């Protein structure tokens, strides 16, 4: 039973990490787009 609990915890952790990674990637992409727009506005 302990193996099953550990397996479930690992799966949940993986899901959380994947979601955090996706959010991080989206945030970086948004920052990059914002930076590009600000740079073009200055030119």
Rosetta blueprint (number, residue, H / E / L):
1 X L
2 X H
3 X H
4 X H
5 X H
6 X H
7 X H
8 X H
9 X H
10 X H
11 X H
12 X H
13 X H
14 X H
15 X H
16 X H
17 X H
18 X H
19 X H
20 X H
21 X H
22 X H
23 X H
24 X H
25 X H
26 X H
27 X H
28 X H
29 X H
30 X H
31 X H
32 X H
33 X H
34 X H
35 X H
36 X H
37 X H
38 X H
39 X H
40 X H
41 X H
42 X H
43 X L
